[in-house]
């Protein structure tokens, strides 16, 4: 088994990874720092899947451990998000071209909003080759619209128009969530290609507290289907 061909997949919640883990062949399970990593074959590809938990610290810890322990060739963060871009609706897919952390703010010392010290970027670019493959996988979902653009991350569940408009205005984001930016930062520093895939569960506005419980399951299933398509093409 060549570890360098392993594909790492990270989701924050059980609904985002359970189906992938249940389909895995020859699975082995390992728990590190409270996070469970399931390794095996999925759609004929060697994968390791982890549920990191919600939030940037959990996501970063999971990504760093996954890279050090399993040495994946690439890492995909999959799951659901709030749609904030024009024309982005519940049930759509957003493929990240880059990620930002909308709650990172050292402007008081002269930095640009969202600037990541050490990375020295605001917009952290996703892997271009994996994005191409994900685009092909998305095109195999004729019942689903997909978009490409910036995905914004922060330790907040966005549920108000004011915050939504601010994130869209400051970063040009298409979707907002709570893990992808920190996973992207870890992968970028470790020189591991990464991608962020998000199915839209709500529109990050005043109705999001009602939409999210209703549509999260449907959205998560779409993100899983996209990952399955990707693995078959990879």
C-alpha positions as MATLAB code, in Angstrom:
seq = 'XXXXXXXXXXXXXXXXXXXXXXXXXXXXXXXXXXXXXXXXXXXXXXXXXXXXXXXXXXXXXXXXXXXXXXXXXXXXXXXXXXXXXXXXXXXXXXXXXXXXXXXXXXXXXXXXXXXXXXXXXXXXXXXXXXXXXXXXXXXXXXXXXXXXXXXXXXXXXXXXXXXXXXXXXXXXXXXXXXXXXXXXXXXXXXXXXXXXXXXXXXXXXXXXXXXXXXXXXXXXXXXXXXXXXXXXXX';
ca = [
       0.000    0.000    0.000;
       1.564    3.315   -1.129;
       0.813    5.942    1.481;
       1.592    8.724   -0.994;
      -1.588    7.876   -2.920;
      -3.879    8.242    0.078;
      -6.660   10.810   -0.222;
      -7.566   12.555    3.017;
     -11.200   13.566    3.559;
     -12.304   15.736    6.488;
     -15.835   16.636    7.552;
     -16.907   18.485   10.671;
     -20.044   16.515   11.538;
     -21.201   12.913   11.491;
     -23.777   13.657    8.787;
     -20.902   14.771    6.525;
     -18.722   11.647    6.832;
     -20.877    8.756    8.086;
     -21.922    7.560    4.640;
     -18.346    7.610    3.371;
     -17.076    5.610    6.344;
     -19.909    3.069    6.066;
     -18.978    2.337    2.429;
     -15.273    1.858    3.123;
     -13.718   -1.551    2.420;
     -10.953   -3.082    4.551;
     -11.461   -0.298    7.058;
      -9.262    0.251   10.080;
     -10.001    2.813   12.764;
      -7.600    4.860   14.860;
      -8.384    7.542   17.444;
      -5.851   10.330   17.959;
      -6.485   13.273   20.301;
     -10.186   12.459   20.390;
     -10.588   12.396   16.584;
     -11.399    9.136   14.797;
      -9.592    8.407   11.526;
     -11.036    5.635    9.336;
      -8.688    4.281    6.689;
      -9.527    1.905    3.856;
     -10.646    1.731    0.230;
     -13.477    3.894   -1.030;
     -14.602    3.647   -4.648;
     -11.347    1.796   -5.337;
      -9.124    4.529   -3.864;
      -7.094    4.448   -0.669;
      -8.604    7.034    1.682;
      -8.552    8.207    5.261;
     -11.718    9.903    6.513;
     -12.007   11.931    9.707;
     -14.746   13.824   11.538;
     -12.913   16.806   12.981;
     -15.681   18.523   14.937;
     -16.972   22.046   14.440;
     -14.665   25.057   14.390;
     -11.259   26.188   13.216;
      -9.125   24.738   16.011;
     -10.678   21.279   15.718;
     -10.281   21.382   11.938;
      -6.651   22.508   12.044;
      -5.714   19.894   14.647;
      -7.351   17.175   12.535;
      -5.643   18.273    9.321;
      -2.186   18.478   10.902;
      -2.533   15.064   12.540;
      -3.807   13.544    9.295;
      -0.830   14.914    7.365;
       1.748   13.744    9.912;
       0.196   10.317   10.511;
      -1.079    9.308    7.056;
       0.853   11.514    4.593;
      -2.056   12.056    2.179;
      -1.378   13.174   -1.386;
      -4.213   15.668   -1.013;
      -6.856   16.674    1.526;
     -10.495   17.415    0.742;
     -12.688   19.209    3.247;
     -16.299   18.332    2.557;
     -19.594   19.322    4.120;
     -22.264   21.994    4.237;
     -22.190   25.786    4.310;
     -24.261   28.921    4.162;
     -24.578   30.406    0.699;
     -23.748   34.111    0.482;
     -22.813   34.670   -3.167;
     -25.201   36.050   -5.773;
     -27.202   33.217   -7.303;
     -26.088   30.651   -4.697;
     -29.115   28.753   -3.411;
     -29.917   25.938   -0.991;
     -28.932   22.628   -2.584;
     -26.204   24.133   -4.772;
     -22.541   23.095   -4.589;
     -19.670   25.539   -4.105;
     -16.147   24.465   -5.066;
     -13.555   26.679   -3.417;
     -10.966   28.366   -5.603;
      -9.445   29.750   -2.415;
     -10.235   30.111    1.274;
     -10.183   33.037    3.685;
     -10.686   33.422    7.430;
     -13.198   36.222    7.811;
     -12.741   36.537   11.580;
      -8.957   36.995   11.404;
      -8.302   40.674   12.085;
      -4.932   42.273   12.790;
      -5.790   45.507   11.004;
      -4.862   47.419   14.179;
      -1.190   46.712   13.417;
      -1.511   47.571    9.738;
      -2.437   44.225    8.190;
      -5.164   43.662    5.634;
      -8.373   42.138    7.015;
      -8.025   38.356    6.988;
      -4.215   38.412    6.699;
      -2.670   35.176    8.002;
       0.701   35.685    9.644;
       3.170   32.993    8.596;
       1.231   32.216    5.453;
       1.325   35.930    4.609;
      -1.819   35.705    2.511;
      -5.473   36.588    2.837;
      -6.724   34.276    0.085;
      -5.114   30.825    0.364;
      -5.334   29.065   -3.023;
      -6.768   25.572   -3.408;
      -5.016   22.920   -5.504;
      -5.707   23.536   -9.177;
      -5.503   19.901  -10.296;
      -7.911   18.651   -7.644;
     -10.251   21.539   -8.462;
     -10.297   20.435  -12.111;
     -11.249   16.895  -11.086;
     -13.933   18.139   -8.693;
     -15.357   20.288  -11.480;
     -15.710   17.193  -13.665;
     -17.318   15.315  -10.768;
     -19.795   18.165  -10.235;
     -20.760   18.106  -13.890;
     -21.911   14.510  -13.373;
     -24.638   15.814  -11.041;
     -27.207   17.134  -13.545;
     -29.746   17.940  -10.843;
     -27.350   20.271   -8.999;
     -26.028   23.736   -9.799;
     -22.408   24.341   -8.861;
     -20.333   27.476   -8.417;
     -16.652   28.240   -7.951;
     -15.245   30.976   -5.752;
     -13.967   32.005   -2.350;
     -15.149   30.110    0.734;
     -14.953   32.103    3.971;
     -14.304   30.491    7.352;
     -14.861   31.763   10.879;
     -15.774   30.546   14.339;
     -19.329   31.831   13.963;
     -22.585   30.425   12.591;
     -23.597   33.305   10.317;
     -27.311   33.992   10.633;
     -27.813   37.667    9.910;
     -27.879   39.853    6.826;
     -25.402   42.376    8.248;
     -22.655   39.795    8.810;
     -23.473   38.089    5.510;
     -23.115   41.303    3.511;
     -19.911   42.228    5.334;
     -18.227   38.898    4.493;
     -19.345   39.086    0.890;
     -18.198   42.697    0.570;
     -14.818   42.242    2.262;
     -13.817   38.923    0.717;
     -16.057   38.314   -2.312;
     -17.077   34.998   -0.744;
     -19.587   32.571   -2.248;
     -20.147   30.567    0.955;
     -19.298   30.705    4.640;
     -18.577   27.896    7.089;
     -16.381   27.060   10.075;
     -13.515   24.746    9.016;
     -12.208   25.074    5.447;
      -9.975   28.103    5.945;
      -8.017   26.564    8.798;
      -7.647   23.240    6.963;
      -6.409   25.204    3.965;
      -3.882   27.065    6.109;
      -2.475   23.823    7.538;
      -2.296   22.155    4.124;
      -0.669   25.189    2.522;
       2.048   25.318    5.184;
       2.664   21.573    4.763;
       2.679   21.874    0.949;
      -0.215   19.432    0.600;
      -2.789   20.217   -2.124;
      -6.259   20.767   -0.704;
      -9.829   21.393   -1.785;
     -12.977   22.587   -0.052;
     -16.368   21.306   -1.230;
     -19.532   22.765    0.229;
     -23.194   21.938   -0.365;
     -25.448   24.828    0.604;
     -27.755   24.117    3.558;
     -28.960   27.690    4.202;
     -28.479   31.252    3.003;
     -26.681   32.547    6.119;
     -29.428   35.093    6.803;
     -32.196   35.534    9.376;
     -33.896   32.329    8.169;
     -30.774   30.162    8.464;
     -31.737   28.865   11.917;
     -34.866   27.384   10.276;
     -33.362   26.327    6.944;
     -30.290   24.594    8.360;
     -32.051   21.782   10.298;
     -34.384   21.229    7.353;
     -31.792   21.031    4.583;
     -28.543   19.931    6.251;
     -29.169   16.232    5.545;
     -29.951   16.851    1.863;
     -26.956   19.138    1.473;
     -24.608   16.650    3.159;
     -25.800   13.882    0.836;
     -24.941   16.049   -2.158;
     -21.436   16.726   -0.913;
     -20.940   12.987   -0.324;
     -22.172   12.195   -3.846;
     -19.704   14.680   -5.277;
     -16.844   13.072   -3.351;
     -17.912    9.644   -4.600;
     -17.908   10.937   -8.191;
     -14.489   12.457   -7.650;
     -13.020    9.209   -6.307;
     -14.322    7.284   -9.311;
     -12.632    9.779  -11.639;
      -9.382   10.102   -9.673;
];
